[in-house]
Amino acid sequence: MNLRLKRAEQGSALQMTIDRPAVKQQAKEIIRTSKPSLITAGLIFTLLSVLISFLSLRLTGVAYEDMTGILQASSEGRTEAAMQLMSRAMPGPGESLIDVLLHLALSVVSVGFTIFTLNTVRKNAPDFGNLLDGFGMMPRLLWLLILQALFIMLWSCLFVIPGIIAAYRYSLAVYIMIDHPELGAMDCIRESKRMTQGYKAQLFKLDLSFLLWLLLSSLPVVGYAVQVVLTPYMETARALYYEQIRTQGSEWQVA
């Protein structure tokens, strides 16, 4: 099944409206026939996320007994005692550093999942080893993620809506770095800004169409099972959107 594109001339520029239902249906078909399985890759990524969340909680979480003592001291007006208990309960520098490194590693693996998905969509010999490919460009990738987060945070300081717009403005930067590893982080951000002109609302509507799935994925226990399916589904749909935006309505299609 091919993706259908609705085109409309606006001035001298060609405006392309991507058929969202067709994209999502195509994503389902790709997931169903993918080899290696996108669902299996989603399971691996979900297990890694759960493991890192568990380790993070053990490293930086405050024990129930400590929290009870802090609350009791606070309620009794023993502020100094509460502060001392809180100081002892907080993680040390070493634990905090390990926690940061774990989350950075997960961010890099998430980019690896994007690489795996793009290779699957393009029928470009995907392999589970793609999940680790992000480590090959880790310094530039981390710098890109830091810059993205910084710019989005700065725009969010103005108001929530500018922050959301900024998030979608820079949302293709990682894809661009994957396709063009010779580009620097700022070049990828600028190119993402250019490519998403006229498409930010469409990308937002795509994510919004997964709202029910996202709510289910936030449920205790069952949410993990939902994430195994949801992560490949969303990533495949986004990859298809990227391919359509990248080609600017050319004859490129997924067979």
Steps between C-alpha positions, in 0.01 A plus 500: 500500500644835397477821697261751346607864486258789476664798331380857464671798335538800728670786320815366340566245772371144498318418821472129581247358740600152613212255526531407870261196497687359199833551675380321813356214295830472313684498835285208618575307183874562531495384863301187406745394229828635644797265522668529747186579695439860605294365790799301623715813476228685692509230768879531534476879528216481755694251714803731493279795600350305790844383615644852493194639681542233770873571538432875507246454777743291702778754452313825553170408664420588861408196713150488648638502855711808430210683340277414798763636740538821297125560490462428871782736596354770275151461648645529852680820409847345526627664184869443570445130566294470179778666300760266647289194416448630147872562458580142602228356276609687186728314257870577502696648204607156379147362498369811324772472234418134434131591473577769239719260301227235501243745362746625237559140392125447467473816287769364268325162476174680415681656204618149412135394496429786259783372276354149512155638408631710210688199364181294527288762322763536227556123478866570561606177675392585858678317779458493878856629514356831375380558858864566593590705191435827685813441708708539184404868482450550872693828557322688219169334581513599866593855403199508266266372773637758745451784251148381419406490868658842559320672213166343592546603863582859398193522280290347779608784728292731280191280529391138458390533137832641367673208675273247327557667163877492560484129585345425161726749322806301610335155496669383178853594606586147618374349172714749308809411703436131435480563123782757493760410766736756347277786622549669836230530764409860414483415129252220578290735712494765225407242238222365725368854537493535121346159433220534755370828357136431425510156664515570874120488537486172308768346722310621808176343371685175438616485862156608621344206317694268735359667814288202610798268452720734704246508783488119503880482501508706821298240694683286758628161376272477193659819370825313432319256269342795318842665457634189326247559220470879522871580465539324160161635384583863574858476378395340170232764441750777576757343267243494222416865566870586488541321169208689349621837630858424394398431143267803490225316321721323247414164350667310788260240638502198730406190304 
